[in-house]
Amino acid sequence: ERVPFLPDVWQSKLLDVVDSRNSALVVAPTASGKTFLSYYVMERCLCRSDRGIVIFVAPTKALVNQVKAEIDARFEKHYKYTGTQVVGVFTRDFRENELTCQILVCVPQCLQILLMSATNLSWTERIEAIVLDEVHSIGDVNGEVWEQIILLARCPLIMLSATLGDVDRFEKWLKEVEAAKGRKLYTVKHGERWNDLKTWVFDPSKPKDEGLVSLHPCSVLKPESAMSIPDTLKILPEECVALYGTMRPALPPDVATRLSPDVFFSSC
């Protein structure tokens, strides 16, 4: 009833965490279905009142613009009093409605400025949740800015990542930080995605409507390593068939027959 689809168990747990006003660390692959939580929090904030604020933090200006466009397409609200907008943006190059919106999309450096300004005290008290997308950026250059946001936040945090390295160490630190604020941290790990990801590259020599060209995962392997495909290299079924078609002329006849998809999968 809370979302317009039937959530998986791990997604239902995330909804429960958000509704309990606690913080969540979500580690799941790209396209696995974790970003829906951000829009759930935004919609709940917009429906509850005209004063609540949700902040979405993205590491780059390009991601900020992408998320802002998505919010514009998803939400529309008419306010009783003028001066309040649904969404605002704050990057190092552009700022709009950052203090008069209910959903602020920004880069971490700009949120740090807002949180550390004494003149914004009443504004910070209205923040209901902060979404930290790509939170593994805390390990990159300027990672201390992400750390300061986590320490300064007086509201629940929703931290999303597809490539977080040392999850256990990060989780231990976050639990200590959130416990000091009177909140619990729940970690949800999920290893599957709904959709397979296919890699494409743009070929400028082709006409614009034909510029996108499929890039086979095995094309990135060095010749000396091509005899053993790493476990981390994901190959779609159609890419397996293409690989077999390329290898078949060079294979001994008995091996080619054994690896033929019709034969190889006959026992499945």
Secondary structure, 3 states (H helix, E strand, C coil): CCCCCCCCHHHHHHHHHHHCCCEEEEECCCCCCCCHHHHHHHHHHHHHCCCCEEEEECCCHHHHHHHHHHHHHHCCCCCCCCCCEEEEEECCCCEECCCCEEEEEECHHHHHHHHHCHHHHHHHCCEEEEEECCHHHHHCCCHHHHHHHHHHCCCCEEEEECCCCCHHHHHHHHHHHHHHCCCCEEEEECCCCCCCCCCEEECCCCCHHHCEEECCHHHHCCHHHCCCCCCCCCCCHHHHHHHHHHHHHHCCHHHHHHHCHHHHCCCC
